[in-house]
Each structure stands twice: as structure tokens, then as C-alpha cells.
Amino acid sequence: MNLIYNVKDRPKFGQVLVFAFQQLLAIMAATITVPMMVGNGMSIPAALFGAGIGTLVYQLFTKFKSPVFLGSSFAFIGPMLAAFAGAMGNVLLGYLGLILGAAFAGLVYVVIAIIVKFAGVKWIAKIMPASVIGPTVALIGLALAGAAINDVFLYSPKVTYGVSSYFVMTPALWASLACAMVTLVVVVLCSVYGKRMAKLIPFIIGILAGYAVALIFTVIGIKTGNDAIKVIDFAPFKALVADGVTFKTFISIPEFTFTKAFEGIGDFNLSYLATVAVAYLPVAFVVFAEHLADHKNLSSIIEQDLLEEPGLHRTLLGDGVGSIVGAIFGGCPNTTYGESVGCVAITKNASIITIVTTAIMAMVISFVSPFVAFLDSIPGCVMGGVCITLYGFIAVSGLKMIQKVDLENNANLFTVSVILITGLGGMAIAVGGNDKIYITNTACSLVLGILTNLMLSGKKKDVE
């Protein structure tokens, strides 16, 4: 891939700010969704700050050679909910559990990193060759497809006709669809036909275009009294002036997780520690597999093997320690983001200074109330239009990896088939009693793919 800006390139200062804001928009929706889904008073600005500082820690460990942003991990939503549930209504203890859980998950990464440091990465290549990593990367994008489309249609219920389900179009859905399609079309046109700058910031232009259309629908809705087409929710802005214009209207300190966790230390006990450990540790191994897939994908984009340099042990340490630090501030364990990888690939901007600036920008913006309100007000349908391109690119990146696989060899064919069908078929399971361990369809399919690959590896050698 011919990058416009390579990892070590330094765009002009003004350009860097624009590129960083685009990266922030790309990862913002998913990053703030996790604390929203977990609830229990978790702070969205704190999660944004945690993602930013976690990314900086990751960059330090990887010697500023891996251009990817770390955001709130969806894989840990189940364990986070378990941390609050195990606290038996003691929310402050639950916040302490979030930090302890992230520490357990980070410890898994540290242990694996030590093993990799001394044993190398060749054994990983044997366990997870292109026939395993390729369909897994594709599945990560395809598994998110439903989320993108649900965003486009405002998560409206469907009706079933025959064997298919359909969104029933209402004025609200027509308005959201129009906003999403304008966003999508502008992103695609800017990326393909735009001049140099437009090619580098297609998501900013697309989001602004979609937001403008959403604003038009909202104004019409307000003037005509038609609530159905009020696409933009101005509640985040209203909250800023609910008590009048004060200092907090412009600047406010996020409610960091550690401030509440310290208050819950007095209720800590070993039983609760065990509950948190059981919830977090298994998921850490699952996210390790996704870590590998993301870095394989990113390596193919920047044409540098990140597993060799800076080394998988460094990326693991950066991800693990960055996740712990991020959770201390924002409560959410972090992970490398496919949206960030997709943004790098589509814009062909792998400049590490852009990622570092994005991290700093996320931290600064978490204190600036109007910016947080603006980001929070971007309609889901607009972000859905963006995510169609981002998630699609992740899927296509995995399919490109499969191109290098000899599918005439049935051993490879069955490995790829098992991963795609079990993953797309929704093989996600929950194990345990009250404190369930949630294993995603991506994780289940990856495990089955690895086992299939190992079972048939002898036949692969015979054929090769």
C-alpha cells in the first residue's frame, strides 16, 4: 500500500491537528459506548481520557512504531458488569473491581509477553497462520456490520417476513437513512476523487456533511412540531447550561474511576477479588487473539512486521499496561481499535505523530465540556454511515490475507470455513453461574479455527 504519510513522517502542525481530530471521530463512538452500556454512573469523559493515556503508554512500550489508537474494549463489557454485580449494590466497590479486573487482564498480557520474549513468535505463526488470522480479521469487521446498520436505522425493531427481517420505514428512519447515506457517499467520494487534503480527512468531511443534513431535518422537525425527524439530540448542550452559565459550562474535571475506587477500599474482601479474577482472566486470553489479528492487519498496511519490530512482546506489554492505566482513569480496559486501523488504511496516513496527537487531544477534550457535548450529539446514523466504510475495510483486509492462502488445499479450506461459518453463525456462549464468562463469536470461532489448523497441520505439510 502506498502510504501518503509513513510511520516516521511528520505532517505540518496544522495538518496533524486535523488528522488527529479525524482519528478521534473514528474511535469516539465505540470508546464512549462501552461506559454507556455498563452504566453505574461511569463517566464518558473519563473513558475518553483513559483511552488517550492508555494509547500514550502503548506508544511508549512500542517505541512509537505502531500507529494505532487504543480504545474501550467491548470484550470486557461482561466482566465489567460482573464487577458491579459482584459488589452486591456497592457501586464504589464495583469501581475498585474495574481497576482490579484490568490489572488481572494486564497481568495475562505481561506473562504472555515474557513467554514471547524468550520463545520468539515462530510458534504463534504455526498456531495462527494466514488461514487462521485472515478469516478472523474478516470476521471482526463482518461481526460489526450489524452494529453499523443498526446505527443507520436508530436501532429500530424489525418485522419478519419469510426468513428475512426488515426495517419498517417511518419518517424517522427515512431521515436517519438520508443522513447516513450522505455521510457514506461524501466519505467515499472524498477518499476516491478528492484532492490530497480531502483524501486525508474524508471522515471529518463526511461527518460534517451528515451532521449538516441531520441539522436541517432537526430544524424542520422543530418548526413543524414533527418529533420523528429531530435527528440531533441537543440534550448534551442543554445539560451544560441547566444550572446557568458557569465555569463547568466550559471546563469540568471528569469523574475518574480511581477517585471512586479509593472510597470502596474499605469494603474489599478476597471473595470479591476472586469474583473479579474469574470474570476478567478468561476474556484476557480472548483479547490476546484479537490483539494478534489487529497487529497482523496493521503490519500488512504499513508493510512492516510489528510482531518482529518493535516485537510482539512490546505490543503486548503496551496493550496490557496501557489497559491498566486506562482503567485506573476511565474504568474501561483498552484494546487496539479496528476503527483506528481502518482510518489509517483508508486515509493512507500512518504517521505516528497523528496517533500521539489524537491521544493528547482525547485527554484534553475530556476536560472541555462543549467539545464533549458536540461529540456526544453526533447522531448514531451519521456514525453508522462512517462505520460502514471502517468495518468494511477491516473485513476486506482479512479477505486479502486469505488470498495468500492455498484454498485448493482442503486443510486450509476447512480451517477458513470453520472460522467464517461459526463466527457469522453467531456461536457466542456464556459459561458459569451468576458470574458468567462471556465468550464472543469471534473468540469461539478463532479457538475452533486454531484447533482445526493444528489437527490438519500434518496434511498441510504433506501437500506443501
Secondary structure by P-SEA (a helix, b strand, c coil): ccccccccccccaaaaaaaaaaaaaacccccaaaaaaacccccaaaaaaaaaaaaaaaaaaacccccccccccccaaaaaaaaaaaaccaaaaaaaaaaaaaaaaaaaaaaaaaaaaccccaaaaaaccaaaaaaaaaaaaaaaaaaaaaaaacbbbbbbccccccccccaaaaaaaaaaaaaaaaaaaaaccccaaaaacaaaaaaaaaaaaaaaaaaaaaaacccccccccaaaaaaaccccccccccccccccaaaaaaaacccccaaaaaaaaaacaaaaaaaaaaaaaaaaaaaaaacccccccccaaaaaaaaaaaaaaaaacccbbbcccaaaaaaaaaaccccaaaaaaaaaaaaaaaacaaaaaaaaaccaaaaaaaaaaaaaaaaaaaaaaacccccccaaaaaaaaaaaaaaaacccccccccbbbbbcaaaaaaaaaaaaaaaaaaaaaaac
